[in-house]
Amino acid sequence: MTTTTMSKVVIGTTLSKASDRVVATGARIARTMGATLHLVHAFEVPMVAVGGEPFAPLIFEAAPGSQELAQAARARMAEQIARLQIGGDCPVVQHVEQGPAHRALTEVAQREAAELIVVGAADTLAAHVFGSTASRVLRKARCPVMVLRGALPVPPRKVLLPVDLSPLSGEVVARGLALLDRWRGAGTAAGPPGAPGAPGGWRPENAEPSLEALNVLVPIGFEGFVPHFDIAGAERGGVEQLGEFLSAAGCAGRQMARVASFGGAREEILNRITATAPDLVIMGTHGLSGFERFVLGSVAEGVARSCRTSVLVIPPLAAGHAEAAPASAQRRPAA
């Protein structure tokens, strides 16, 4: 007799009604995947200085009341689960963790070997200046992260896949399409009637999303000095390269529009999102961390922070990353 391990989806919640849409959408995704839902709430306890000898280093300890805070959070989590009517058709595991939210989400996801993290986007000024929980999760997570904005139909009707023609980007396309196929597998995944963010009802004709792949041709420095530089010709060549790339990535049998755009990666992706209004953007990261990420930045993180739609960010698989990373840095020139 063989046994199978049920996949797991981790969802971050603030336990407020403002997070209901995130939790409801994450629950629909978990339902379509046949996954266990892991609901995570994090709280932080103020630290206070405790006594010591004069001129001795101060010792900081958690303020009293952490147990009461945890109990109150568990009660509110139970209320949210009942309010959204989740848990009836997929298992729900509750996690109330002490510490920063991004750390709690990534640690639970790693401990449970989760397949996906679902977190809401924050659009406050402080989040843009200091970084939101979603941005920090994107930097730390080892599994795909869904950054939700607004209502997301499950499965999505229109999907944009920006790629850079690298081996890692081919991996992102394959894994992203595999997730989309799994979300299409549940025809009754609309959720309970009246659930926040629930679409008007699933229809068979909405099962096959409209797919568009975008190849951004990043300028390499000399275009501004070349008379009559043929940008349109460069974009036509980019579409041809994109077709070859998609065939190599195993997408030959899929209906997928191909578009090439000349300019900065982040700006052109945001422009395409504004022009086409997709339900979901699927992007990958190149696994940069530490100083590399600080210097080079992350296009995926910048898009997830700035755009007005939901973004699924897929990090590279640990296996083969060391071999694929150097090749991913070699971008094809525009012309």
C-alpha positions as CSV (number, residue, x, y, z in Angstrom):
1,M,0.0,0.0,0.0
2,T,1.3,3.4,-0.9
3,T,0.7,6.7,0.8
4,T,0.6,10.2,-0.6
5,T,1.5,13.5,1.2
6,M,-1.2,16.2,0.9
7,S,0.1,19.5,-0.4
8,K,0.0,22.5,2.0
9,V,-0.9,26.2,1.5
10,V,0.2,28.8,4.1
11,I,-2.0,31.9,4.4
12,G,-1.0,35.0,6.4
13,T,-3.8,36.7,8.3
14,T,-4.1,39.8,10.5
15,L,-7.4,38.3,11.8
16,S,-9.2,41.5,10.9
17,K,-12.0,41.8,8.4
18,A,-9.6,43.6,6.1
19,S,-7.7,40.2,5.7
20,D,-10.9,38.2,5.0
21,R,-10.5,38.5,1.3
22,V,-6.9,37.2,1.4
23,V,-7.9,34.3,3.6
24,A,-11.0,33.5,1.5
25,T,-9.0,33.6,-1.8
26,G,-6.2,31.5,-0.2
27,A,-8.8,29.0,0.9
28,R,-10.2,28.7,-2.6
29,I,-6.7,28.1,-4.0
30,A,-6.1,25.4,-1.3
31,R,-9.4,23.8,-2.1
32,T,-8.6,23.5,-5.8
33,M,-5.2,22.0,-5.0
34,G,-6.7,19.5,-2.5
35,A,-4.3,21.0,0.0
36,T,-4.3,21.5,3.7
37,L,-4.7,25.1,4.7
38,H,-2.3,26.5,7.3
39,L,-3.6,29.8,8.7
40,V,-0.8,31.8,10.3
41,H,-1.1,34.9,12.5
42,A,2.0,36.5,14.2
43,F,2.0,38.9,17.1
44,E,4.9,40.7,18.8
45,V,5.3,41.2,22.5
46,P,6.9,44.5,23.7
47,M,10.3,44.0,25.3
48,V,11.1,45.7,28.6
49,A,14.3,46.2,30.4
50,V,14.7,44.3,33.7
51,G,16.8,45.3,36.6
52,G,20.5,45.0,37.0
53,E,23.4,46.5,38.8
54,P,24.3,50.1,38.1
55,F,26.3,50.5,34.9
56,A,25.7,46.8,34.0
57,P,24.3,46.0,30.5
58,L,20.5,46.1,30.4
59,I,18.7,42.8,30.0
60,F,15.5,42.8,27.9
61,E,12.6,40.3,28.4
62,A,9.2,40.0,26.9
63,A,6.5,42.0,28.7
64,P,4.0,40.0,30.7
65,G,0.8,39.0,29.0
66,S,2.1,37.0,26.0
67,Q,0.0,34.0,26.9
68,E,-3.1,36.2,27.0
69,L,-2.3,37.7,23.6
70,A,-1.9,34.2,22.1
71,Q,-5.2,33.0,23.6
72,A,-7.0,36.1,22.2
73,A,-5.5,35.6,18.8
74,R,-6.6,31.9,18.7
75,A,-10.1,33.0,19.6
76,R,-10.2,35.6,16.8
77,M,-8.8,33.1,14.3
78,A,-11.6,30.7,15.2
79,E,-14.1,33.6,14.6
80,Q,-12.5,34.3,11.2
81,I,-12.7,30.7,10.1
82,A,-16.4,30.5,11.1
83,R,-17.1,33.9,9.5
84,L,-15.6,32.8,6.2
85,Q,-17.1,29.2,6.4
86,I,-13.7,27.6,5.6
87,G,-12.6,24.3,6.8
88,G,-15.6,22.3,5.9
89,D,-14.1,20.8,2.7
90,C,-10.4,21.2,3.3
91,P,-8.4,20.7,6.6
92,V,-7.3,23.8,8.4
93,V,-4.3,24.0,10.7
94,Q,-4.0,27.1,12.9
95,H,-0.7,28.7,13.8
96,V,-0.4,31.6,16.3
97,E,3.3,32.6,16.4
98,Q,5.2,35.2,18.4
99,G,7.6,37.3,16.4
100,P,7.7,39.3,13.1
101,A,5.0,38.3,10.6
102,H,7.4,37.6,7.7
103,R,9.5,35.3,9.8
104,A,6.5,33.4,11.1
105,L,5.2,32.8,7.6
106,T,8.5,31.6,6.1
107,E,9.3,29.4,9.1
108,V,5.9,27.7,9.1
109,A,6.1,27.3,5.3
110,Q,9.6,25.7,5.6
111,R,8.6,23.5,8.6
112,E,5.5,22.2,6.9
113,A,7.2,21.9,3.4
114,A,4.4,24.2,2.0
115,E,3.8,24.4,-1.7
116,L,2.5,28.0,-1.7
117,I,2.4,31.1,0.6
118,V,-0.5,33.5,0.2
119,V,-0.1,37.0,1.7
120,G,-1.9,40.3,1.2
121,A,-0.2,43.4,-0.3
122,A,0.3,46.5,1.8
123,D,-0.1,49.9,0.2
124,T,0.8,52.1,3.1
125,L,3.5,54.7,2.9
126,A,5.5,53.0,5.6
127,A,5.3,49.7,3.7
128,H,6.8,51.4,0.6
129,V,9.6,53.1,2.6
130,F,10.5,50.3,5.0
131,G,9.2,47.3,3.2
132,S,6.0,45.3,3.8
133,T,5.5,41.8,5.1
134,A,4.9,40.7,1.6
135,S,8.2,42.1,0.4
136,R,10.1,40.4,3.2
137,V,8.4,37.1,2.6
138,L,9.4,37.3,-1.1
139,R,13.1,37.7,0.0
140,K,13.0,34.8,2.4
141,A,10.6,32.2,1.1
142,R,11.8,29.0,-0.6
143,C,8.4,28.2,-2.2
144,P,6.2,30.3,-4.5
145,V,4.5,33.3,-2.9
146,M,1.1,34.8,-4.0
147,V,0.9,38.5,-3.3
148,L,-2.8,39.3,-3.4
149,R,-4.4,42.6,-4.4
150,G,-8.2,42.7,-4.6
151,A,-10.4,39.8,-5.7
152,L,-8.7,37.1,-7.7
153,P,-10.8,34.6,-9.6
154,V,-9.8,31.0,-9.2
155,P,-8.8,30.0,-11.7
156,P,-7.7,33.4,-13.1
157,R,-9.1,34.4,-16.5
158,K,-6.1,36.4,-17.8
159,V,-2.5,35.7,-16.9
160,L,0.7,37.6,-17.9
161,L,4.1,35.8,-17.8
162,P,7.1,38.1,-18.1
163,V,10.2,36.1,-19.0
164,D,13.9,36.8,-19.7
165,L,14.7,33.7,-21.8
166,S,17.0,32.3,-19.1
167,P,17.0,28.7,-17.9
168,L,15.5,29.8,-14.6
169,S,12.8,31.7,-16.4
170,G,11.9,28.5,-18.3
171,E,11.6,26.7,-14.9
172,V,9.3,29.5,-13.7
173,V,7.0,29.2,-16.7
174,A,6.7,25.4,-16.3
175,R,6.0,25.6,-12.6
176,G,3.6,28.5,-13.0
177,L,1.6,26.7,-15.7
178,A,1.5,23.6,-13.6
179,L,-0.1,25.5,-10.7
180,L,-2.6,27.1,-13.1
181,D,-3.6,23.6,-14.3
182,R,-4.2,22.5,-10.8
183,W,-6.4,25.5,-10.0
184,R,-8.4,24.7,-13.1
185,G,-9.2,21.3,-11.7
186,A,-12.0,22.4,-9.4
187,G,-15.2,23.4,-11.0
188,T,-16.9,24.2,-7.7
189,A,-14.1,26.3,-6.3
190,A,-16.0,29.6,-6.0
191,G,-16.3,29.3,-2.2
192,P,-19.3,29.8,0.0
193,P,-21.9,32.3,-1.2
194,G,-21.1,35.8,0.0
195,A,-17.5,35.0,0.9
196,P,-15.3,38.1,0.5
197,G,-13.7,38.1,-2.9
198,A,-15.7,35.2,-4.2
199,P,-16.4,35.4,-8.0
200,G,-19.9,35.4,-9.3
201,G,-19.6,31.7,-9.9
202,W,-17.4,29.3,-11.8
203,R,-18.1,28.6,-15.5
204,P,-16.5,26.0,-17.7
205,E,-15.6,28.6,-20.3
206,N,-13.5,30.4,-17.7
207,A,-11.4,27.4,-16.9
208,E,-8.8,28.0,-19.7
209,P,-7.1,31.3,-18.9
210,S,-5.9,33.7,-21.6
211,L,-2.1,33.5,-21.4
212,E,0.4,36.1,-22.6
213,A,4.2,35.8,-22.4
214,L,6.2,39.0,-22.4
215,N,9.9,39.3,-23.4
216,V,11.5,42.6,-22.2
217,L,14.5,43.5,-24.3
218,V,16.7,45.4,-21.9
219,P,18.9,48.1,-23.6
220,I,22.6,47.3,-23.6
221,G,23.9,50.9,-23.7
222,F,24.6,51.9,-27.3
223,E,21.1,52.3,-28.8
224,G,20.9,56.0,-28.1
225,F,24.1,56.6,-30.1
226,V,23.2,54.5,-33.2
227,P,21.4,56.5,-35.9
228,H,18.0,55.1,-36.8
229,F,18.2,52.2,-34.3
230,D,15.5,49.8,-35.4
231,I,13.5,49.2,-32.1
232,A,10.5,47.7,-34.0
233,G,12.9,45.2,-35.7
234,A,14.5,44.4,-32.3
235,E,11.0,43.7,-30.9
236,R,10.1,41.4,-33.8
237,G,13.3,39.5,-33.2
238,G,12.4,39.3,-29.5
239,V,9.0,37.7,-30.4
240,E,10.8,35.1,-32.5
241,Q,13.2,34.3,-29.6
242,L,10.3,34.1,-27.3
243,G,8.6,31.5,-29.5
244,E,11.8,29.4,-29.5
245,F,12.1,29.8,-25.7
246,L,8.4,28.7,-25.1
247,S,8.8,25.7,-27.3
248,A,11.9,24.6,-25.4
249,A,10.0,25.2,-22.1
250,G,7.4,22.7,-23.2
251,C,4.6,25.2,-24.1
252,A,4.3,24.3,-27.8
253,G,0.8,22.9,-27.3
254,R,-0.6,25.9,-25.4
255,Q,-2.4,28.9,-26.8
256,M,-0.2,31.8,-25.6
257,A,0.2,35.3,-27.1
258,R,3.8,36.5,-27.5
259,V,4.8,40.1,-27.0
260,A,8.3,41.7,-26.9
261,S,8.9,45.2,-25.5
262,F,12.1,47.3,-25.5
263,G,13.1,49.1,-22.3
264,G,13.7,48.7,-18.6
265,A,12.4,45.4,-17.3
266,R,10.4,46.7,-14.3
267,E,8.9,49.7,-16.2
268,E,7.9,47.7,-19.3
269,I,6.3,44.9,-17.2
270,L,4.3,47.6,-15.3
271,N,3.3,49.3,-18.5
272,R,2.0,46.0,-19.9
273,I,0.1,45.3,-16.7
274,T,-1.6,48.7,-17.0
275,A,-2.4,48.1,-20.7
276,T,-3.8,44.6,-20.5
277,A,-5.2,44.4,-16.8
278,P,-4.4,40.7,-16.2
279,D,-5.9,38.9,-13.2
280,L,-2.5,37.5,-12.3
281,V,1.1,38.0,-13.1
282,I,3.5,35.1,-12.8
283,M,7.2,36.0,-12.3
284,G,10.4,34.4,-11.1
285,T,13.4,35.5,-9.1
286,H,17.0,34.5,-9.7
287,G,17.6,33.6,-6.1
288,L,19.7,36.6,-5.3
289,S,20.3,37.2,-1.6
290,G,22.1,39.5,0.8
291,F,24.4,42.0,-0.9
292,E,23.6,40.9,-4.4
293,R,19.9,41.6,-3.9
294,F,20.7,44.9,-2.2
295,V,22.8,46.1,-5.2
296,L,20.9,44.6,-8.1
297,G,17.4,44.7,-6.7
298,S,14.6,42.3,-7.6
299,V,12.4,43.0,-10.6
300,A,9.7,40.6,-9.3
301,E,9.7,42.3,-5.9
302,G,9.5,45.8,-7.5
303,V,6.6,44.7,-9.7
304,A,4.7,43.1,-6.8
305,R,5.2,46.2,-4.7
306,S,4.1,48.7,-7.4
307,C,1.5,47.1,-9.6
308,R,-2.3,47.0,-9.0
309,T,-2.9,43.3,-9.6
310,S,-2.0,40.0,-7.9
311,V,1.5,38.6,-8.5
312,L,2.7,35.0,-8.1
313,V,6.5,35.0,-7.5
314,I,8.3,31.7,-8.0
315,P,11.8,31.3,-6.6
316,P,14.3,28.9,-8.3
317,L,14.3,25.3,-7.0
318,A,17.2,24.6,-4.7
319,A,18.3,21.7,-6.9
320,G,20.3,22.9,-9.9
321,H,20.2,26.5,-8.8
322,A,24.0,26.8,-8.6
323,E,24.3,25.6,-12.2
324,A,21.5,27.6,-13.6
325,A,22.2,31.0,-11.9
326,P,25.3,31.9,-14.0
327,A,23.4,31.2,-17.2
328,S,20.4,33.2,-16.1
329,A,22.6,36.3,-15.8
330,Q,23.5,36.2,-19.5
331,R,20.6,38.2,-21.0
332,R,20.3,38.2,-24.8
333,P,21.1,41.6,-26.3
334,A,18.3,43.6,-27.9
335,A,19.8,43.5,-31.4
